[in-house]
Amino acid sequence: MIYFNSKNIPELQGLNFSQRMQVIRAAADRLPAPTKITLNIIKLIILSVLFILIARAEGWAIAGYVALLVVLYPLITRPITFYLCRKSFAGIRLQQFPEHAE
């Protein structure tokens, strides 16, 4: 399942926003190096393409590409991050927030 919002991830249900972000950050920090590198390369490719479009644009098209960057970057990278980290969420949640264990 693809999750665009951390609120919808079953392993993180019952946590507030800052707690969910702590679990996601900890899970991302624990990713194996090759997975982190792959994730960062995907992010770099997205940013590079959009910045090239911004650099070549003129006039109001620049604002359009900037808006596209602001919308597309998290829309693409967050679900990928959630997917790669999901297997660690339950364990990290239990370690960091045992009072919220289900």
CORLIN-V884658 format. One line per field, one symbol per residue. ss: DSSP state (H for helix, E for strand, L for the rest). burial: # if it has 9 or more other C-alpha atoms within 8 Angstrom, else .. A space follows every 10 residues. Layout:
# CORLIN-V884658
ss = ???
burial = ???
This chain:
# CORLIN-V884658
ss = LLLLLHHHLH HHLLLLHHHH HHHHHHHHHL LLHHHHHHHH HHHHHHHHHH HHHHHHLLLL HHHHHHHHHH HHHHHHHHHH HHHHHHHHHH HHHHHHLHHH LL
burial = ..#..#.##. .#.......# ..##.###.. #...##..#. .##..##..# ..##...... ##..##..#. ..#.#.#### ######..## .###...... ..
